[in-house]
Amino acid sequence: MKHNLVRVHSCYSIKDGLHYPSELAEYVSKNELAKYLPLTDLENVFGYVKHYRACLKHGLSPVFGVDISLSGLGLVTLIAKNNNGFYNLKCLITILQKSSFEGGGVDLPSVSHLLTGLYLFLDQDQIELLNGFSYDDELIGGLDIICKLDLLKSFDPNSLKSFKIVPSLDVYFNIKDNKAAHDVRVCIQQKELMKSFESPYSSSMCFHSESSFDTYLPDDLSGLNVCTSDDLFSVCDVSFDLDVIKPPSYEFTDGKSELDFISDIAYERFENIKADLKADFDGFEEEVYLARLKRELEVISSMNFCGYFAIVWDYVNWAKSNDVPVGPGRGSGAGSMVAFLLGIVDLDPIKYNLLFERFLNPERASMPDFDIDFCSNGRDKVVAYVKDKFGFDKASQICTFGAMKARSVLRDVGRVLEIKVDKVAKSVPQIVDITLEQALDESEELSLYANDEEYAELFDYALKLEGVIRSVGKHAAGVVISNDDLNYTTPLYFDESGSSSVMLDMSDSEAVGLVKFDFLGLSNLTIIDNTVKSLKCSGVDVDINNIDLDDPDVYRFLARGITQGTFQLMSQGMRGLIKRLKPDSFEDVIALVALFRPGPLQSGMVDNFISRKHGEEAVSYPDVKWNHDCLREVLSPTYGIILYQEQVMEIARVMAGFDLARADLLRRAMGKKKPEEMAKQKTDFVSGSVERGIDADLAAKIFELVEKFAGYGFNRSHSAVYGLIAYQTVYLKYYYPAHYMSAVLTHDQANKTALSSLVDELSLFGLKINPPDINVSRASFSPLSDNLISFGLVSIKGIGVPISESIVAEREANGKFKSLTDLVSRVSLSKSQFEALFFSGSLNEIVSYPEGLEYIGNTFTFDKAKYAICVDEESIEENVIRSVGVSFTAANRLATFTKELELAKCFPLGTIDTVKERSVVLVGGYVTGAKLLGGKTTRFVGQIQDQTGKVDFVGWSDFVEEYSSSVNSGGLYIFEVRVGSYQGTPQLTVLRSWDMKFVRARLGL
C-alpha cells in the first residue's frame, strides 16, 4: 500500500514542520510517492497558495486542510472536499484564532455547522473519546468522520468498525535523517534545550516508499472499512483563481456610480481651485486641464478602478480632516490629475510635467498603486479607521514571515545545543540576505569554525534549518480591502495584541486578487507638523502647503549644505552634492532626489549635470554629437541630461510619435533589456522618427543613448513630491530654526550619535542650545527664542518620559525648584534618576557640584563606574557627555568660531576622509583630550571637532617643541595638518597651530 498522506506539516506550522510546501511537493513528485498531496498546517493556511503552485508545478493534485485543536478531542485534521468546505475551513480557522486570542477554545458541537464539505480525521484514540461523549446522534451523523489510523499507536479494531479507516503516518520532515534537525527546530520555537527535550516526534514521521510503508501496516485489518487517501481525495475539488485583478468597489457613493462619485469631487475641486492654479502657473490653460481630467477618468473607468480611487480618497480625506498629516504623494501616482483633484496628491501634474501613463497605462494590465505617507504618530489611526469603515471582515493587514537567516540560525541552534557561538555568528559577513553557504565562501574565519569538530553539529543543524519560518509578523504598511468577506479568500490571523492580518504574505495576497493599500509612516511629516504646531503656540501661523517654492533666501541657505535634520538631504554624501550643485530652483531640488543614487553617481551623469548647470560644459539634447532640437523642451530642465523615466517617454512621443501609453511600454522594455523586444522597439522608434522627418541614423543613435540612460532614469513624479517635502523642511529650518530643530532633536532624542551630530551643526546657522535645566527644560527639546533651544529632559540617559513629565508638571503647578532639599521633597527620584539629573548639569542652578557629590555620597552608594567624581572642568564635562551624549561647551564655543573657520577656508572635519592621504590642509575647531604622551618618542595627542565631525590628531617632536605648550583642552584653534589614517580611521598629524586670538587678529576680526 502506498503511504496514505493525511497529516502533512510544512514549516508554516511555525511550531513544527521542517520544509516549505515547494520542497514537500518536489520530494513527493521526484520519488513518485503519491498523486494527492495534502497540506494540513497547524491552525493556519499560511502556505496554501504556495502549496497550490508547487503541486501544479510538480504534477500533483493539491489537497487543502488544517490541524486544529478541539476541546475534549485534541488535535484533529480537517480537509476540504469542495469550495464550500474550504470556505468553512477558513471561517473555522478565523474563529479559532480569535478564540485563542481571547483565551478560550472551541469544541465539536460549537463548530459542527462549519464542518459541511470537510473530512474530519480522528485517530483511533480520538474515536474512542468520541464514542464516550454524549453527542447528539444527528450531530455525529452529519459529519464525514474518517479514522486516521495512526500506525505508531495501538488500536482496538472493535471500536473502529463504524468508520472508514485510513492507515497513515504523519509527516513533519521528508526523510528519517532529518528527525534530529526537526527536534532542534521545535526546541528553538519552544525555547527548550535539546538535552532536556522529550521529543513527541518519531523518525518515522516522514515520507515513506510503498515498501517502507508496508512494514508499518498491521497484519490483519479484516473486518474494517479500510480505504486509501486516493479513494478519499479523488473526490476533492477545490479551485480558485490566481494572478487575477479584482478591483475593489466603493459602496459609500450616495447612490451614484463610482465614476460619477469621483468625477463630481474632481470637477467641483477644479472649479474651487482654478483661480489659484492660474495664479500659480503662467502656462495654465483651462481646456488643457479639463481634457487631461476627462482622459484620465475615461481610462480609470475603462479599467474598473473608480472604486480604488474612491477608497484612497476616502481615507486620505479622513486623515486630513482629523489632524493626521498626509504627505504630498509618493511614487508615480503623483502624475495623476484625478488624484490631484481628489486631494490624494498635492502637486499639479501639468505644471510639473508629471505623466499619468507612468502611473496607469491602459495597455499595461496592472493595479494602480498609491503609496500614501502619513505622519508616523497618526498612521495607526488611519488604519483603524479603514478597518472600521469597511468592516473588519473586509479590511485587514497582511502577514509577514520571519525566517532563520545565516547569523540568527547559528545563534538559535547554538542556544538549544548550549554551544557558545557569539564569535562564530559575528564572523558571518554583514551582507544583506547572505546565506550560510555564501558566508562560508566569503569568510575564511567562518570556514575555519565550520571545519572545527567542536562546531560540526552546530553547522550541520544550522545548514538544515536556515530559511525555515521562525515567526509571524505584520506588514508595516500593507492593508488589503476586499469586496467580500475575507474568509472566502483567507482566514484571519490574530496576534498577541488582537490585531488581525490575512493569513497570506504580500505576494500571495495579490495573487488571489486581494488589493493592497499602503499606509506608510513618515517621521518627517511628524517633525513638520510638530514645528507648525509649536509655531502656532508662539503666535506664528505657517501654511506649509502654500509656502513660496521660489524663495532665493531658502536656496542660498540650502546651497551651504547645512541640511542635517531635513528630508532626503541630510546624508554626508548628499550634503557634498548640494554644495557642488548649488541648487537655486525647485527643479534643482527635484533633480537632487533623482541624482543621489548609485547609478547616476557612478556613471558620471552627476558630474555632467553639475558642469552643464554651471556653464562648464555645453548643453546638448542629449549629446553633443547626436542631438535634435525637438528634444530641447523635454531635456532643458535637466540641462540635456536624460534623468527621469518620464523623459524617456516624452522623447518617444516627440521624436517617434508614440502616444504616452505606448511610450510607457518602451520605458518598461528598456528597463528589462530583453534583446528581441528592444530590437522591435528600436525599429518602431526609428520608423516613427523617419515619418516625422528625422534622419534614420540620428534616430537610431538617439535611441541607443536613451536606452543607455534609461537604466539610470528615476521616477520624476516621486522625485517631485519628495522634493517638495525636502524643500518644506529646508524652509522651516531656515526661517524657524529653533522651532524646527527642536522638533528634529526631539525625534532623534534616543539616538545619541545622531543627537550629537545635530547639535554640533547648530552653530553653523546661528543656533545655540542650553544644557538641561530642571527649572527651564521641558520633557522634549523646546525653543526658548528664535536662536536658542532648551535641551529636553527625556534625552538624559536614565530619565524617561514619566519622570520628565512629572518634573515639568510639578514645576508648572507649584513653581520653580529653589534648592536640592526643595526638589527631593517635591519629586520622588530614584538613585539613578537623581544621578542622571545631577551629572547632566540639570541641577546646576539649585546645587553646587561639591554639594551634589556630598548628597549622593551620603544618600546613595556612589557608582564610580558611571561617573567621574572629580570637580575639575574636564571631569564635569565628561559626566555631561556621558549623561546626554552632547558637549554643550564644544557646541556653544564653536558657535563663536564659525566665521573664523569659514574665512580661513578650513576643511570640514566631517568629510576629511575624502581628502587624499598626505595632503596638507587647514582644519579648525574645539580641542579636547589634549595631552603629552611619553615613551620612545614624546607625542602630543587629542581630538579636534567642528560642527561637522570630530577627528583624532597627533603632533610629533617638532610640534611638541614649538606648539604643544600653547594648545589646551577647551580651546579653539586652527591647525595645519597632514591627512592620514590609523587602523582605518582618519587621523591628523598636526604641523602648526594658531589659537583663536591670533586667528582673529590675522583675519582682522
PyMOL commands that set and color helices and strands:
alter all, ss='L'
color gray80, all
select helices_A, chain A and resi 11-13+21-30+48-57+83-101+108-114+124-132+137-141+157-160+176-190+194-196+210-214+229-233+258-280+286-302+306-321+331-335+337-341+356-358+379-390+406-417+422-426+436-442+444-450+453-465+486-488+506-511+523-537+544-546+552-559+572-581+586-595+598-603+605-613+629-638+645-656+660-672+675-691+696-710+716-735+737-747+752-765+793-795+801-814+820-826+831-839+849-859+873-884+888-894+898-903+909-914+957-962+964-966+996-1003
alter helices_A, ss='H'
color red, helices_A
select strands_A, chain A and resi 36-39+61-70+74-80+118-122+144-150+164-168+225-226+371-375+395-403+469-481+492-494+500-502+515-522+768-770+782-785+788-790+920-933+939-945+950-955+972-982+985-995
alter strands_A, ss='S'
color yellow, strands_A
deselect
rebuild
show_as cartoon
